[in-house]
């Protein structure tokens, strides 16, 4: 399993991807060429816009970075296309500071961890579709162009 080349937020949050890319250290993997991993099966906090999917158990091949997704959420809320949904939960930090915190692996006040690698081996795939958002939230749906019931 490898990344597909598209950065995860390129369509809905191009400004966020631009900020992150502008601060990406040379030794860090490109977000578009990465495989993202979680330790649990709750994908509510990672931007998954569907409720069910096939979960893969994988083994990372090579270097693995650990990062706090909360920092990306901070940038998404600051740069939301709907001005009514914009929020700044870290007003003392600039966008550059937030991006640097993400790339450095620094924990936020309420971390949501992801592990990133360039390539992974699939060990097992759920035999059926699994709940990946056990607690669907209208908040996450507000970040997507896909209506919540689809």
Secondary structure, DSSP 8 states (H G I E B T S, - for coil): -B--SS-TTTTT-HHHHHHHHHH--TTS--GGG-EEE-SSS--GGGT--SSEE--EEEEEEEEEEEEETHHHHHHHHHT-SSGGG---S-TTS-HHHHHHHHHHT---TT--EEEEEEEEEEEEE-SS-EES-TT--HHHHTT-SS-TT-
